[in-house]
Amino acid sequence: MGNELEQVGPRLRAIRRARGFTLDDVAARAGMSTSTLSRLESGKRQASLELLLPVTRHLGIRIDDLLPSETRDPRVRRPAVRRDGITIAPLTPEESAIRTYKITYPPVDTLPELCVHDGYEWLYVLSGKLRLRLGEQDLVLTRGEAAEFDTRVPHAMSPVGKSPAEVLSIFNGEGERMHTHGSD
């Protein structure tokens, strides 16, 4: 149990950094001093529920996420979903900070509408050709090409030609909600 508790601080730091937050950001939102959070992350301050609850809430994680799981199955067993003809296969667990999907865009007769939302997206074309409309740009990406963009820029994707395009897409939380769950 002692070794597990020693890992809480470093895990907390890794999650905070992965989400792009500074010590000052998280400490202010959790209602504690920056030095308290720093000591908590470095293991110089004992973790308590009083300290961990506001921090984990701000980071969008559970306290359990800070503890190692000895029997965690690394396989991702989430079903693919189809939305508007697009097949979205999750490649990461639902609770992951960064979400990764294999998305298959079927051939279309009409181009999809441009959309705008908070977030970032990184994509890699696995097969086919992908048309990426991004602001004023109209790009064609082929197998092996990648792109990264701020999803606050109007954008839309569709395959080029009569074949589907398969894409590996990586989203931060805001971008993932819009692309995989729709605009409900």
N, C-alpha and C positions, 0 to 999 in steps of 0.2 A: 504494500500500500504506500509506503514512503516514497518509493521510486516513481509511482504513478503521480503522486502529489508534486514531486519535483518537476514533472513534465508540464504542469498546468501553465506556469509562467511562459516558458519558451513556446508552447503551442499557442497561447494567447497572442504573443508577439508575432508569430508567423502568420496567424489569421489576420491580425490588424494590418500588417505590412502587405499581405496578399490583396487586401481590399483597398489599399492605397491611402490609409488613414495615418496621420501623424499621432504621436503621443498626445500633443496638445488637443487635437480634434477629439479624440476618444475621451480623454480625461475631462474636458469641458462638458461634453454631452453626458458623461456618466456622473457628473457632479463630484469629481474628486480632483486633487492636485495632480499635476503632471508628474511630480516626484513620486507620489504614491503609486501611480500606474507603472512608472518605470521600475520601482522596487518590486512591485507585484510580478512584472514580466521577468525580471532578473532573478526572482526567487529570494530576494532579500526581505520580502514582506510575505507573511503567511496569507494564503488565499482563504477568504471567507465568503459566505453567501452575500453578505452586505456589500462587499467589493465586487464580486463577480457578476451578480445579477444585472446591475445597470450597464456594465461593460458588454456582457454577452447580448443583452437586448439591443444595444446600439449596433453591435456587429452582426446581428441577425443570426446568432447561433444559440445552441443549447449548451448548458454547462457540461452535459455529457460529451459534447464535441471536444472538450478540453482533456478528456480522459482517454487513455488508450483502450482499444477494444481488442482483446486477445483472440476472439474468434470471428472477427469481421471477414466476411466473404468478399473478396475483391471484385467478383463478377458483378456487372451491371445487368439487372434483369428488369428492365422497364420496357413496356411494349411500344412499338412504333405507333405513331398516330398519323392519320391522313386528314389534311385540311385543305380545302379548295384544290384537291388533286395532288397536293404536295405531300410527300412522305417524309416524316420527321422521326428519325431513330435516335433516342437519347443514348449517349455514350458515357455519361457521368451520372453518379448518384444524384437524386433529387436535391439533396442538401448541399451539394457542392457550391462553393463560392463562384466559381467560373463554370459555365455550362457548355458542354460540347455536344454537337449533334451531327449526324450524317443526314443531309437533306437532299432529297431527290426532287428536282424540278421537272415536271413533265412538259412536253412541247405545248405551246399555247398559240392560239390564233390572235388574241389581243393581249397587248402588254399590260401588266399589272399597274395599278395606280401607285404613284410615289407616296411613301409614308415617311413620317417624321416622329421620333420619340427619343426619350433619354436613353443613353447607353453607348456602348462601343461594340463593334463586331469585327472579328478576324475570320477570314475564310480562305480555304484552299480548295482548288478544283481538282477532284479525284478523276473525273471522266467527263467527256463532252465539252461543250463550250457554254460559258455563262455570260449573259449580258448583264452588266452592272450599270444601272443608271444612277449616278451620284451627283446631285446638284446639276450643273451644266454639262457634266461629262457623261459620255455614252461609251462605255468600255466593253471590250470582249476579252474575257479571260479564258485561257485554254488549260488543258491538263497540266498540272504542275505549277500553275501560277497562283499567287496569293494576293490578298488585299486586306487592308485594315482601314476602318473609317469610323468617324463619329456619327452615330445614328440620328443626331439632330439635323444632319444634312439630308434633304429629301432624297430618298433612294428606293430602288426596286430592282428585283432580280428575276431573270427568266432565262431559259435555255435558248441557244441559237440553233435554228434549223429544226429538223424533225426528230432529233434524238434528245433524250433527257440529259440533264446535267446533274452530276452527283458532286456534292460539295461538303466539305468538312467545315462546320461553322462553330466558332467559339464566341460566346457572349459573356459580358458581365451581367449581373442580375437584372438591370433595367432593360437591356437589349433583349435578353432571353424572354422576359415576360411578354413583350410585344410580339416577337416573331413566332413563338411556339404556342402561345395561349390566345392569340388574337387580341382584339381591342375591346373585349367585354368590360 
